[in-house]
């Protein structure tokens, strides 16, 4: 658990507007556990009334937002936050027009965040600034993740970020405290909240022993030392004084010095013994705090390992629980071989149980060396050959995955315009304004346009497929001797699909269509099929790209905000994930399980990650 320190900034918007920064912690234990500490900032440039009326309407909407988020505890916090932000934005839009909203909820060790209307959520970790969410327009986007000690999160409206330079933001988030950060920001800038995550301090309370009224008074430490020395001195020869005998006088003086020296030695020995006793008591007290927890962690990790292949979901639950328990005693700075052994077992079994792999993407190919100024927009793979389209440069290049042998397939002399790319074996196809062309040293129209509006193309099993977004249909053009003369509707006649807003699609025999907010619809043999992403921790806020093929066993999902590639089976059940900071810069992904490579497109470069989950 983290201790959260926050500071709020609420300014006055320029012109007629209203802004608010707000946080709330529920009193109920169940609400606090399932919904956590809620923070929200919002700003609107238009108001319905003035003064008290404006504040009253705004706070009524915020109260409704709080009810939406906290009332129904059967809904996951991730979904509840998204729904509450959408409803709040809708309420403001009905009263005052467009609104900028950013919200975050800290539930245990997980942070859920949501934004709409251009609002953003960023994080400062180790001096580096990263964007968690940046909303655009009226679409509400959501994310979840695990914070680390020392992280500083900034939740702000679009108006706030527009009025604050990146340099000021970095300086503020590097300040000693959230309060100091708020002081750096320009006064009057609406609206923002700064959160700092620090490790919660564990307080240890010692109880005072109850003294039995019939027991004798306990001796003080000073009294015990004095009595011990007194008993010893009684056993020593008593000092003798002889007036006339000089030899005896000298002997008496030496005896006195000896007695004093022995007393000092005894005091030193007693002090050392007491010190060792206090130290041993502290060691025993610490052991009593962590030994029971270590035993529980050991049991849960052993059970998680044994269930990894039988019940993966239960295995992951046990692993996460064990890891949290071990983290709860890390501040004790334990020096115990058993603790070290358990820590090693957790680290070594992480990949096999959680399927989490820390990846180091390697440069696969610099596309700029192949064609100067090349910037990839669309990416396909077929028959072990990668094809990449540069829309602005009107160029297509191909690369063999196994050998990295590359060439320019077609350039501006052949391509006039290209909106999408498809490939089959060593053949490349582009979507133009009047149909589909096969391109090489020259272009050849293979499909005449028969649809209206936007479309996407794919090649699969020797056929070409066209997704008609406005017509809500998929057309199949069967390949015959290099041509594609026969057009049929691929979707069943009774199916009423809605492809509005579709961002990408892939075919592996079934068709998967990707929409905003991680919505994926699956069709097989022309009919809808069940597909739901489950078991991914933390949950995916937004899938930026996906890949599947008839020669791949799994589906690969690019999550740039989460800096990872998530792997699921073809029903959506979690299998593995590859994590790397550099994944946040990728725009597309393709996979060759045969070559054990995940290949990421980052504009002018291709990077590869070694597949380890197969």
C-alpha positions as CSV (number, residue, x, y, z in Angstrom):
1,X,0.0,0.0,0.0
2,X,1.2,3.5,-0.8
3,X,0.8,6.7,1.2
4,X,-0.7,9.3,-1.1
5,X,0.1,13.0,-0.7
6,X,-1.8,15.4,-3.0
7,X,-2.2,19.1,-3.7
8,X,-4.9,20.7,-5.9
9,X,-4.9,23.7,-8.2
10,X,-8.2,25.4,-9.1
11,X,-7.9,28.6,-11.2
12,X,-10.4,30.7,-13.0
13,X,-10.8,29.9,-16.7
14,X,-10.3,32.7,-19.3
15,X,-13.7,34.0,-20.3
16,X,-17.0,32.6,-19.1
17,X,-16.2,29.2,-17.7
18,X,-15.9,27.1,-14.6
19,X,-13.2,24.7,-13.2
20,X,-13.0,22.4,-10.2
21,X,-10.4,20.1,-8.5
22,X,-12.0,17.4,-6.2
23,X,-11.0,14.3,-4.2
24,X,-13.0,11.9,-2.1
25,X,-12.3,8.9,0.2
26,X,-15.3,6.8,1.2
27,X,-15.9,6.0,4.8
28,X,-17.1,2.4,4.3
29,X,-14.4,-0.3,4.4
30,X,-15.9,-2.2,1.4
31,X,-16.2,1.0,-0.7
32,X,-12.6,2.1,0.2
33,X,-11.3,-1.4,-0.7
34,X,-13.1,-1.7,-4.0
35,X,-13.1,1.9,-5.2
36,X,-10.2,3.6,-3.4
37,X,-9.3,7.3,-3.2
38,X,-10.9,9.3,-6.1
39,X,-9.5,12.4,-7.7
40,X,-11.0,14.4,-10.5
41,X,-10.4,17.7,-12.3
42,X,-12.7,19.4,-14.8
43,X,-13.0,22.6,-16.7
44,X,-15.6,24.1,-19.1
45,X,-15.4,27.3,-21.2
46,X,-19.2,27.8,-21.1
47,X,-21.6,28.2,-18.2
48,X,-25.3,28.1,-17.9
49,X,-25.6,30.7,-15.2
50,X,-23.4,32.9,-13.0
51,X,-21.9,32.9,-9.5
52,X,-23.7,30.7,-6.9
53,X,-25.9,29.1,-9.6
54,X,-22.9,28.0,-11.6
55,X,-21.2,26.4,-8.5
56,X,-24.5,24.7,-7.5
57,X,-25.1,23.1,-10.9
58,X,-21.4,22.0,-11.1
59,X,-21.4,20.5,-7.7
60,X,-24.7,18.7,-8.3
61,X,-23.1,17.0,-11.4
62,X,-20.0,16.1,-9.4
63,X,-22.2,14.6,-6.7
64,X,-23.9,12.5,-9.4
65,X,-20.4,11.5,-10.6
66,X,-19.5,10.3,-7.2
67,X,-22.7,8.2,-6.9
68,X,-22.0,6.7,-10.3
69,X,-18.6,5.6,-9.3
70,X,-19.1,4.4,-5.7
71,X,-22.7,3.0,-5.6
72,X,-22.5,-0.3,-7.6
73,X,-19.6,-2.2,-6.1
74,X,-20.3,-5.3,-8.3
75,X,-18.8,-3.4,-11.3
76,X,-15.0,-3.4,-11.6
77,X,-13.3,-0.1,-10.7
78,X,-11.9,0.1,-14.2
79,X,-15.3,0.0,-15.8
80,X,-17.0,2.1,-13.1
81,X,-14.6,4.9,-13.6
82,X,-15.0,4.9,-17.3
83,X,-18.8,4.9,-17.0
84,X,-18.8,7.7,-14.4
85,X,-16.6,10.0,-16.4
86,X,-18.7,9.4,-19.6
87,X,-21.9,10.3,-17.6
88,X,-20.3,13.4,-16.1
89,X,-19.1,14.6,-19.5
90,X,-22.6,14.0,-20.8
91,X,-24.2,15.9,-18.0
92,X,-21.9,18.9,-18.5
93,X,-22.5,18.8,-22.3
94,X,-26.3,18.9,-21.8
95,X,-25.9,22.0,-19.5
96,X,-22.8,23.9,-20.6
97,X,-21.4,22.2,-23.7
98,X,-18.0,20.5,-24.1
99,X,-16.0,19.8,-20.9
100,X,-12.5,18.7,-20.1
101,X,-12.3,15.9,-17.4
102,X,-9.4,13.8,-16.0
103,X,-9.9,11.4,-13.1
104,X,-7.9,8.9,-11.2
105,X,-8.7,6.3,-8.5
106,X,-6.1,4.6,-6.3
107,X,-7.3,1.2,-5.2
108,X,-4.6,-0.6,-3.2
109,X,-1.5,-0.9,-5.4
110,X,-3.4,-0.1,-8.7
111,X,-4.1,3.3,-10.3
112,X,-7.1,3.6,-12.6
113,X,-7.2,6.8,-14.7
114,X,-9.7,8.2,-17.3
115,X,-9.8,11.3,-19.4
116,X,-12.1,13.1,-22.0
117,X,-12.2,16.4,-23.8
118,X,-8.4,16.7,-24.3
119,X,-7.5,16.3,-20.6
120,X,-4.3,14.4,-19.8
121,X,-2.7,12.2,-17.1
122,X,1.1,12.1,-16.9
123,X,3.7,10.6,-14.6
124,X,7.2,11.5,-13.5
125,X,9.3,8.4,-12.6
126,X,13.0,8.7,-11.9
127,X,13.1,12.2,-13.4
128,X,11.5,11.2,-16.7
129,X,8.1,12.4,-17.8
130,X,5.7,9.9,-19.5
131,X,2.1,10.2,-20.7
132,X,-0.4,7.8,-19.3
133,X,-3.5,9.2,-21.0
134,X,-4.1,12.0,-23.5
135,X,-7.7,12.2,-24.6
136,X,-9.0,13.6,-27.8
137,X,-12.5,15.0,-28.3
138,X,-15.5,13.4,-26.7
139,X,-14.1,9.9,-26.6
140,X,-13.4,8.7,-23.0
141,X,-10.1,6.7,-22.7
142,X,-9.1,4.6,-19.6
143,X,-5.9,3.1,-18.3
144,X,-4.7,1.1,-15.3
145,X,-1.2,0.4,-14.0
146,X,1.0,-0.2,-10.9
147,X,2.7,2.9,-9.5
148,X,6.1,2.8,-7.8
149,X,7.5,4.5,-4.7
150,X,8.5,8.0,-5.6
151,X,6.2,8.4,-8.6
152,X,4.5,11.8,-9.1
153,X,1.3,11.9,-11.1
154,X,-0.2,15.0,-12.7
155,X,-3.9,15.1,-13.5
156,X,-4.9,18.1,-15.5
157,X,-7.4,19.6,-17.9
158,X,-6.6,20.5,-21.5
159,X,-6.7,24.2,-20.5
160,X,-4.1,23.5,-17.9
161,X,-1.7,21.7,-20.2
162,X,-2.2,24.3,-23.0
163,X,-1.2,27.1,-20.6
164,X,1.8,25.3,-19.0
165,X,5.1,24.5,-20.8
166,X,6.7,21.1,-20.6
167,X,9.7,22.7,-18.8
168,X,7.5,24.1,-16.1
169,X,5.7,20.7,-15.7
170,X,9.0,18.8,-15.3
171,X,10.4,21.4,-12.8
172,X,7.2,21.2,-10.8
173,X,7.0,17.4,-10.7
174,X,10.7,17.3,-9.6
175,X,9.8,19.5,-6.6
176,X,10.1,18.2,-3.0
177,X,6.3,18.0,-2.4
178,X,3.0,18.3,-4.3
179,X,2.4,21.6,-2.5
180,X,5.8,22.9,-3.9
181,X,4.8,21.7,-7.3
182,X,1.5,23.6,-7.2
183,X,3.3,26.8,-6.3
184,X,5.5,26.5,-9.4
185,X,2.5,26.4,-11.7
186,X,1.0,29.7,-13.1
187,X,-1.8,30.9,-10.7
188,X,-5.2,30.9,-12.4
189,X,-4.5,27.9,-14.6
190,X,-7.5,25.6,-14.3
191,X,-7.4,22.8,-13.1
192,X,-4.9,20.2,-11.8
193,X,-4.0,17.8,-9.0
194,X,-0.5,16.5,-8.2
195,X,-0.1,13.1,-6.4
196,X,3.0,11.7,-4.9
197,X,3.3,7.9,-4.0
198,X,5.4,7.0,-1.0
199,X,5.7,3.8,0.9
200,X,3.2,3.6,3.8
201,X,5.0,3.6,7.1
202,X,4.2,0.6,9.3
203,X,3.7,1.7,12.9
204,X,4.6,-0.8,15.7
205,X,2.9,-0.3,19.0
206,X,4.4,-2.0,22.1
207,X,2.1,-2.8,25.0
208,X,3.1,-2.0,28.5
209,X,3.2,-5.1,30.7
210,X,0.6,-5.2,33.5
211,X,2.2,-5.4,36.9
212,X,0.5,-7.8,39.4
213,X,-0.5,-5.9,42.5
214,X,0.9,-8.7,44.7
215,X,4.4,-8.8,43.0
216,X,7.5,-7.3,44.5
217,X,8.8,-4.0,43.0
218,X,11.1,-4.5,40.1
219,X,14.7,-3.4,40.5
220,X,16.0,-0.8,38.1
221,X,18.9,-1.5,35.8
222,X,21.1,0.9,37.8
223,X,20.2,-0.9,41.1
224,X,21.0,-4.3,39.5
225,X,24.4,-3.2,38.4
226,X,25.2,-1.7,41.8
227,X,24.1,-4.9,43.7
228,X,26.2,-7.1,41.4
229,X,29.3,-5.0,42.0
230,X,28.6,-4.9,45.7
231,X,28.4,-8.7,46.0
232,X,31.7,-9.0,44.2
233,X,33.5,-6.4,46.3
234,X,32.5,-8.2,49.5
235,X,34.4,-11.2,48.4
236,X,37.6,-9.3,47.8
237,X,40.2,-8.7,50.6
238,X,39.3,-5.7,52.7
239,X,41.7,-2.7,52.6
240,X,44.1,-2.7,55.6
241,X,45.9,0.4,57.0
242,X,49.2,0.1,58.8
243,X,50.7,3.3,60.1
244,X,54.3,2.2,60.6
245,X,54.7,-0.5,58.0
246,X,55.5,1.2,54.6
247,X,55.5,-2.1,52.8
248,X,51.9,-2.9,53.9
249,X,50.9,0.7,52.9
250,X,52.2,0.1,49.4
251,X,50.4,-3.2,49.3
252,X,47.1,-1.6,50.4
253,X,47.3,1.0,47.6
254,X,48.0,-1.6,45.0
255,X,45.0,-3.6,46.2
256,X,42.8,-0.6,45.9
257,X,43.8,0.0,42.3
258,X,43.1,-3.7,41.5
259,X,39.7,-3.5,43.0
260,X,38.8,-0.4,41.0
261,X,40.0,-2.0,37.7
262,X,38.1,-5.2,38.3
263,X,35.0,-3.2,39.0
264,X,35.4,-1.3,35.7
265,X,35.9,-4.6,33.8
266,X,32.7,-6.0,35.4
267,X,30.7,-3.0,34.5
268,X,32.0,-3.2,30.9
269,X,31.1,-6.9,30.7
270,X,27.7,-6.3,32.1
271,X,27.0,-3.4,29.6
272,X,28.1,-5.6,26.7
273,X,25.8,-8.4,27.9
274,X,22.9,-6.1,28.2
275,X,23.6,-4.7,24.7
276,X,23.7,-8.2,23.2
277,X,20.5,-9.0,25.1
278,X,18.7,-5.9,23.7
279,X,20.0,-6.7,20.2
280,X,18.8,-10.3,20.4
281,X,15.4,-9.2,21.6
282,X,15.1,-6.9,18.6
283,X,16.1,-9.7,16.3
284,X,13.5,-12.0,17.9
285,X,10.8,-9.2,17.7
286,X,11.5,-8.7,14.0
287,X,11.5,-12.5,13.4
288,X,8.1,-12.8,15.1
289,X,6.7,-10.2,12.6
290,X,7.9,-11.7,9.4
291,X,8.3,-15.5,10.0
292,X,4.6,-16.2,9.8
293,X,4.3,-14.1,6.6
294,X,7.2,-15.9,5.0
295,X,5.6,-19.2,5.7
296,X,2.4,-18.0,4.0
297,X,4.3,-16.7,1.0
298,X,6.2,-19.9,0.7
299,X,3.0,-21.9,0.7
300,X,1.3,-19.7,-1.9
301,X,4.3,-19.6,-4.2
302,X,4.6,-23.4,-4.1
303,X,0.8,-23.8,-4.8
304,X,1.1,-21.2,-7.6
305,X,3.9,-23.2,-9.3
306,X,2.0,-26.5,-9.0
307,X,-1.2,-24.9,-10.6
308,X,0.6,-23.0,-13.4
309,X,-0.3,-25.5,-16.1
310,X,-3.6,-26.7,-14.5
311,X,-5.3,-23.4,-13.5
312,X,-3.3,-20.4,-14.8
313,X,-5.7,-17.8,-13.5
314,X,-5.7,-19.2,-9.9
315,X,-1.9,-19.6,-10.2
316,X,-1.6,-15.9,-11.0
317,X,-3.9,-14.9,-8.2
318,X,-1.7,-16.8,-5.7
319,X,1.4,-15.3,-7.1
320,X,0.2,-11.7,-6.9
321,X,-1.0,-12.2,-3.3
322,X,2.3,-13.8,-2.3
323,X,4.3,-10.9,-3.9
324,X,2.2,-8.3,-2.1
325,X,2.7,-10.0,1.3
326,X,6.5,-10.2,0.7
327,X,6.5,-6.5,-0.3
328,X,4.7,-5.7,3.0
329,X,7.8,-6.8,5.1
330,X,10.5,-5.4,2.8
331,X,10.9,-2.3,5.1
332,X,12.1,-4.6,7.9
333,X,15.4,-5.1,5.9
334,X,15.4,-8.8,6.6
335,X,18.7,-10.7,6.6
336,X,17.4,-14.3,6.6
337,X,18.4,-17.1,4.1
338,X,14.8,-18.2,4.0
339,X,13.7,-14.7,2.8
340,X,16.4,-14.7,0.1
341,X,15.4,-18.1,-1.1
342,X,11.7,-17.1,-1.4
343,X,12.7,-13.9,-3.2
344,X,14.8,-15.9,-5.7
345,X,11.9,-18.4,-6.2
346,X,9.4,-15.6,-7.0
347,X,11.8,-14.0,-9.4
348,X,12.6,-17.2,-11.2
349,X,9.0,-18.3,-11.5
350,X,7.6,-15.0,-12.6
351,X,7.8,-15.8,-16.3
352,X,6.3,-19.3,-16.1
353,X,3.4,-18.2,-13.9
354,X,2.6,-14.6,-15.0
355,X,4.0,-14.9,-18.5
356,X,5.8,-11.6,-17.9
357,X,9.0,-11.1,-19.9
358,X,11.2,-8.0,-19.7
359,X,12.1,-7.4,-23.3
360,X,15.0,-5.6,-24.9
361,X,14.0,-4.8,-28.5
362,X,16.8,-5.0,-31.0
363,X,17.1,-3.0,-34.2
364,X,15.9,-5.3,-37.0
365,X,16.2,-2.9,-39.9
366,X,16.7,0.9,-40.4
367,X,14.3,1.7,-43.2
368,X,16.0,5.1,-43.8
369,X,19.0,3.2,-45.1
370,X,16.8,1.3,-47.6
371,X,15.1,4.4,-48.9
372,X,16.0,7.9,-47.7
373,X,13.3,9.6,-45.6
374,X,11.1,6.5,-45.5
375,X,8.4,6.5,-42.8
376,X,6.2,3.4,-42.5
377,X,2.4,3.8,-42.1
378,X,1.0,0.4,-43.0
379,X,2.5,-3.0,-42.3
380,X,1.7,-6.5,-43.5
381,X,3.3,-9.9,-43.6
382,X,2.8,-13.0,-45.8
383,X,4.9,-16.0,-46.6
384,X,7.8,-14.7,-44.4
385,X,7.9,-11.4,-46.3
386,X,7.2,-8.0,-44.6
387,X,5.7,-5.2,-46.7
388,X,5.7,-1.6,-45.5
389,X,3.8,1.4,-47.1
390,X,5.0,5.0,-46.8
391,X,1.8,6.9,-47.7
392,X,3.4,10.3,-48.0
393,X,6.4,9.1,-49.9
394,X,4.3,6.8,-52.1
395,X,6.7,3.9,-51.6
396,X,6.5,0.2,-50.7
397,X,9.5,-1.8,-49.4
398,X,9.7,-5.6,-48.6
399,X,11.9,-7.5,-46.2
400,X,12.5,-11.2,-45.8
401,X,12.2,-12.0,-42.1
402,X,14.7,-14.9,-42.1
403,X,17.5,-13.2,-44.1
404,X,16.6,-9.4,-43.8
405,X,17.0,-9.2,-47.6
406,X,15.2,-6.1,-48.6
407,X,14.2,-4.1,-51.7
408,X,12.0,-1.2,-52.9
409,X,8.9,-2.8,-54.4
410,X,7.3,0.3,-55.9
411,X,7.9,4.1,-55.8
412,X,6.2,7.4,-56.7
413,X,6.5,6.6,-60.4
414,X,4.1,3.7,-59.9
415,X,2.0,4.8,-56.9
416,X,-0.2,7.9,-57.3
417,X,-2.0,7.4,-53.9
418,X,-2.4,4.6,-51.4
419,X,-4.8,4.4,-48.4
420,X,-4.1,0.9,-47.3
421,X,-1.8,-2.1,-48.0
422,X,-2.3,-5.9,-48.4
423,X,0.1,-8.6,-49.4
424,X,0.0,-12.3,-50.3
425,X,3.3,-14.3,-50.6
426,X,5.5,-12.0,-52.7
427,X,2.6,-9.8,-54.2
428,X,1.7,-6.4,-52.9
429,X,-1.7,-4.6,-53.3
430,X,-2.8,-1.1,-52.5
431,X,-6.2,0.6,-51.9
432,X,-6.5,3.6,-54.2
433,X,-9.4,6.0,-54.7
434,X,-10.9,4.0,-57.6
435,X,-10.2,0.4,-56.5
436,X,-7.4,-2.1,-55.6
437,X,-4.2,-2.3,-57.6
438,X,-1.4,-4.8,-57.6
439,X,1.9,-2.9,-57.7
440,X,5.5,-3.8,-58.6
441,X,7.5,-2.2,-61.4
442,X,4.1,-1.1,-62.7
443,X,0.5,-1.1,-61.3
444,X,-2.4,-3.2,-62.4
445,X,-6.0,-2.6,-61.3
446,X,-7.4,-5.9,-60.0
447,X,-10.6,-4.7,-58.4
448,X,-12.9,-2.0,-59.5
449,X,-14.3,0.2,-56.7
450,X,-17.9,-0.7,-55.8
451,X,-18.2,0.8,-52.3
452,X,-18.7,4.3,-50.9
453,X,-16.5,6.0,-48.3
454,X,-13.7,4.4,-46.2
455,X,-12.5,0.9,-46.7
456,X,-9.7,-1.5,-45.6
457,X,-8.1,-4.4,-47.6
458,X,-6.6,-7.7,-46.7
459,X,-5.2,-10.7,-48.7
460,X,-5.8,-14.2,-47.4
461,X,-5.5,-17.7,-48.9
462,X,-5.1,-16.2,-52.4
463,X,-8.2,-14.0,-52.1
464,X,-8.7,-10.3,-51.5
465,X,-11.1,-9.0,-48.8
466,X,-12.5,-5.5,-48.6
467,X,-14.1,-4.1,-45.4
468,X,-16.6,-1.5,-46.4
469,X,-16.9,0.8,-43.3
470,X,-20.0,2.8,-44.4
471,X,-21.7,-0.2,-46.1
472,X,-21.1,-2.4,-43.0
473,X,-20.1,-5.3,-45.2
474,X,-17.0,-7.5,-46.0
475,X,-16.6,-8.4,-49.7
476,X,-14.6,-11.5,-50.8
477,X,-12.9,-11.4,-54.2
478,X,-11.8,-14.9,-55.1
479,X,-8.5,-15.2,-56.9
480,X,-8.5,-16.9,-60.3
481,X,-5.3,-17.1,-62.3
482,X,-3.9,-13.9,-60.8
483,X,-7.1,-11.9,-61.2
484,X,-10.0,-11.4,-58.7
485,X,-13.2,-11.3,-60.8
486,X,-15.8,-12.8,-58.5
487,X,-17.2,-10.7,-55.7
488,X,-19.4,-12.1,-52.9
489,X,-20.6,-10.8,-49.5
490,X,-18.6,-12.6,-46.8
491,X,-21.0,-11.8,-43.9
492,X,-24.1,-13.9,-43.6
493,X,-27.2,-12.3,-45.0
494,X,-28.9,-12.2,-41.5
495,X,-25.9,-10.4,-39.9
496,X,-26.2,-6.7,-39.3
497,X,-22.7,-5.5,-38.6
498,X,-21.6,-2.0,-37.6
499,X,-18.0,-1.2,-38.8
500,X,-18.2,2.6,-38.1
501,X,-15.0,3.7,-36.4
502,X,-13.1,0.5,-37.2
503,X,-9.3,1.1,-36.9
504,X,-7.7,-2.2,-38.0
505,X,-8.6,-5.7,-38.9
506,X,-6.7,-9.0,-39.3
507,X,-7.7,-12.4,-40.8
508,X,-6.5,-15.9,-39.8
509,X,-9.5,-17.7,-41.2
510,X,-11.7,-15.8,-38.8
511,X,-11.9,-12.0,-39.0
512,X,-11.0,-9.7,-36.1
513,X,-12.0,-6.0,-36.2
514,X,-10.4,-3.5,-33.8
515,X,-12.3,-0.4,-32.5
516,X,-11.3,2.3,-29.9
517,X,-11.2,1.4,-26.2
518,X,-10.0,-2.2,-26.9
519,X,-13.2,-3.3,-28.5
520,X,-12.6,-6.3,-30.7
521,X,-15.3,-8.1,-32.6
522,X,-14.7,-11.6,-34.1
523,X,-16.5,-13.2,-37.0
524,X,-16.1,-16.7,-38.3
525,X,-17.7,-18.1,-41.5
526,X,-19.6,-14.8,-41.8
527,X,-21.1,-14.9,-38.3
528,X,-20.2,-13.2,-34.9
529,X,-18.1,-15.3,-32.5
530,X,-17.3,-14.8,-28.8
531,X,-14.1,-12.9,-28.1
532,X,-13.3,-11.1,-24.8
533,X,-9.9,-10.1,-23.3
534,X,-9.7,-11.7,-19.9
535,X,-6.9,-12.3,-17.3
536,X,-4.7,-9.4,-18.3
537,X,-3.1,-7.5,-15.3
538,X,-3.2,-4.5,-15.3
539,X,-6.2,-4.2,-17.7
540,X,-5.5,-2.8,-21.1
541,X,-6.8,0.7,-21.5
542,X,-6.5,0.9,-25.2
543,X,-5.3,-1.6,-27.9
544,X,-3.3,0.4,-30.5
545,X,-2.7,-2.4,-33.0
546,X,-3.2,-6.2,-33.2
547,X,-1.9,-9.1,-35.2
548,X,-3.1,-12.7,-36.0
549,X,-2.5,-15.0,-38.9
550,X,-3.3,-18.6,-40.0
551,X,0.3,-19.5,-39.1
552,X,0.2,-18.0,-35.5
553,X,-1.2,-19.8,-32.5
554,X,-1.9,-16.5,-30.6
555,X,-3.2,-13.0,-31.0
556,X,-0.8,-10.1,-30.2
557,X,-2.0,-6.8,-28.9
558,X,0.1,-3.6,-28.9
559,X,-0.5,-1.5,-25.7
560,X,1.6,1.7,-26.1
561,X,0.4,3.3,-22.9
562,X,1.2,0.1,-21.0
563,X,4.6,-0.2,-22.8
564,X,3.9,-3.8,-23.6
565,X,2.8,-6.4,-26.2
566,X,0.0,-8.6,-24.7
567,X,-0.5,-12.2,-26.0
568,X,-3.8,-14.0,-25.8
569,X,-5.3,-17.1,-27.3
570,X,-7.8,-16.7,-30.1
571,X,-10.7,-16.4,-27.6
572,X,-9.0,-13.5,-25.7
573,X,-7.6,-15.4,-22.7
574,X,-4.3,-14.1,-21.4
575,X,-1.1,-16.0,-22.2
576,X,1.9,-13.7,-21.8
577,X,3.1,-10.1,-22.1
578,X,6.4,-8.5,-23.1
579,X,7.4,-5.2,-21.4
580,X,9.8,-2.5,-22.5
581,X,9.9,1.3,-22.2
582,X,10.7,1.5,-26.0
583,X,7.4,-0.3,-26.9
584,X,5.6,3.0,-26.3
585,X,7.1,4.4,-29.5
586,X,5.7,1.6,-31.7
587,X,2.8,2.2,-34.2
588,X,2.2,-1.4,-35.5
589,X,3.1,-5.0,-34.8
590,X,3.5,-8.2,-36.9
591,X,4.7,-11.6,-35.7
592,X,6.5,-14.7,-37.0
593,X,6.1,-17.5,-34.5
594,X,8.2,-19.7,-36.9
595,X,11.1,-17.2,-36.6
596,X,10.2,-16.5,-32.9
597,X,10.1,-12.8,-33.5
598,X,7.7,-10.0,-32.6
599,X,8.5,-7.1,-35.0
600,X,7.5,-3.5,-34.1
601,X,7.3,-0.6,-36.5
602,X,8.4,2.8,-35.2
603,X,8.2,5.0,-38.3
604,X,11.6,4.7,-39.9
605,X,12.8,1.6,-38.1
606,X,11.8,-2.0,-37.3
607,X,12.7,-3.5,-33.9
608,X,12.4,-7.2,-33.0
609,X,11.7,-9.0,-29.7
610,X,12.5,-12.7,-29.2
611,X,9.4,-14.8,-28.5
612,X,9.8,-16.7,-25.2
613,X,6.3,-17.9,-24.3
614,X,6.2,-20.7,-26.9
